[in-house]
Amino acid sequence: MADKDDSIKKKVDEGWKEKAREEKESLQQEAGGEKADSEKADSVAPPEDQTADAETEEGPEKARGEFPEPTFATLVSGLAAQAFVYLGQAEDPAGGQREVDPEAARHVLDTLGMLQEKTEGNLTDQERAYLEEILYNLRMIYVSRTQQRDSGKSNGATESK
């Protein structure tokens, strides 16, 4: 009976691997033609196949208690949202104010950078492009904010002399 269980397990495992391989190839083929368009996009948006609708057929009331499907894009979007708050680009949901916290922003940027390194070679083209675009935009904002802060400190120190 142990042989029968092993063969069933193997068939299920092999089927899963084949489906994943086919899906990956399909996504790579689709991304090949769309790659140039996605790199030219002005705004950062998650891959289309990984967005979740906020409303269901039952209406928005039913959707409030539901969580979006856990995907790589939702993970990156959540971290990016935190960074935007820390960079003063969005209001803090808890306090409703915009405050800049460069150390916290740097921590989130480092986390996203680590995620990029650890997932290298394991992402779809869309996921990779999304993460690269998010990181680029956040890093540019971070540099701008820290330069503004540093130039403000320099000017303040010069004026006090």
C-alpha positions in Angstrom: 0.0 0.0 0.0 3.0 2.3 0.6 3.9 2.0 -3.2 0.4 3.1 -4.2 0.6 6.2 -2.0 4.1 7.1 -3.4 2.9 6.8 -7.0 -0.1 9.0 -6.3 2.1 11.6 -4.6 4.5 11.5 -7.5 1.8 12.0 -10.1 0.3 15.0 -8.3 3.8 16.5 -7.9 4.8 16.0 -11.5 1.5 17.5 -12.7 2.1 20.6 -10.6 5.6 21.0 -12.0 4.4 20.7 -15.6 1.6 23.3 -15.1 4.0 25.7 -13.4 6.5 25.3 -16.2 3.8 25.9 -18.9 2.5 29.0 -17.0 6.1 30.4 -16.8 6.7 29.9 -20.5 3.4 31.4 -21.3 4.1 34.5 -19.2 7.5 34.8 -20.7 6.1 34.8 -24.2 3.5 37.4 -23.3 6.0 39.6 -21.5 8.3 39.5 -24.5 6.0 41.8 -26.6 4.9 43.9 -23.7 8.3 44.5 -22.1 9.0 47.7 -24.0 5.6 49.2 -23.2 5.9 48.4 -19.5 9.3 50.0 -19.2 7.9 53.2 -20.7 5.0 53.5 -18.2 4.9 56.7 -16.3 3.3 55.3 -13.2 4.1 52.2 -11.2 1.4 49.6 -11.5 1.4 45.9 -10.5 1.3 43.3 -13.2 -2.2 43.1 -14.6 -2.6 39.4 -13.9 -1.9 40.0 -10.2 -4.4 42.8 -9.4 -7.4 42.0 -7.3 -10.8 43.7 -7.7 -12.0 45.6 -4.7 -15.6 44.8 -5.3 -17.3 41.4 -5.7 -20.6 40.5 -7.3 -22.2 40.9 -3.8 -21.1 44.5 -3.7 -18.4 46.5 -1.9 -19.7 45.6 1.6 -18.9 42.0 1.1 -15.4 42.8 -0.2 -14.3 44.8 2.8 -13.5 41.8 5.0 -11.6 39.9 2.3 -7.9 40.1 1.6 -6.4 40.3 -1.8 -4.8 37.2 -3.2 -1.2 36.9 -1.8 1.0 37.6 -4.8 4.5 38.9 -5.2 3.0 42.2 -6.5 0.9 42.6 -3.3 4.0 42.1 -1.2 6.0 44.6 -3.1 3.1 47.1 -3.2 2.7 46.9 0.6 6.3 47.5 1.2 6.3 50.4 -1.4 3.3 52.0 0.3 5.2 52.0 3.6 8.2 53.6 1.9 6.0 56.3 0.3 4.6 57.1 3.8 8.1 57.3 5.3 9.3 59.5 2.4 6.4 61.9 2.9 4.8 61.1 -0.4 1.6 59.8 1.2 -0.2 60.5 4.5 0.4 58.2 7.4 -2.9 56.2 7.7 -2.6 56.3 11.5 -2.1 60.0 12.0 -3.2 61.5 8.7 -0.1 63.6 8.4 2.9 63.6 6.0 6.2 63.2 7.8 9.6 62.2 6.4 11.4 59.4 8.3 14.5 58.8 6.1 15.9 56.0 8.4 12.6 54.0 8.2 12.4 54.7 4.4 16.0 53.4 4.0 15.1 50.2 5.9 12.2 49.5 3.6 14.4 50.2 0.5 17.0 47.9 1.9 14.3 45.2 2.4 13.1 45.6 -1.2 16.7 45.5 -2.4 17.3 42.3 -0.4 14.0 40.8 -1.9 15.3 41.6 -5.4 18.6 39.9 -4.7 17.1 36.8 -3.1 14.5 36.3 -5.9 16.9 36.9 -8.8 16.2 34.4 -11.5 12.9 33.2 -9.9 10.5 36.0 -11.0 8.5 36.4 -14.1 9.5 39.3 -16.4 6.5 41.3 -15.2 7.4 40.8 -11.5 11.0 41.6 -12.1 10.1 44.8 -14.1 7.6 45.9 -11.4 10.1 45.4 -8.6 12.8 47.3 -10.5 10.5 50.2 -11.3 9.3 50.5 -7.7 12.9 50.4 -6.4 14.1 53.0 -9.0 11.3 55.4 -8.2 11.6 55.0 -4.4 15.4 55.4 -4.6 15.1 58.6 -6.6 12.6 60.1 -4.1 14.9 59.0 -1.2 17.9 60.7 -2.8 15.9 63.9 -3.4 14.5 63.9 0.1 17.9 63.3 1.8 19.6 66.0 -0.4 16.9 68.5 0.6 17.4 67.6 4.2 21.2 67.8 3.9 21.1 71.1 2.1 18.7 72.5 4.7 21.2 71.5 7.4 24.1 73.1 5.5 22.2 76.3 4.9 21.1 76.5 8.6 24.7 75.9 9.8 26.0 78.5 7.4 23.5 81.1 8.5 24.1 80.6 12.2 27.8 81.5 11.8 
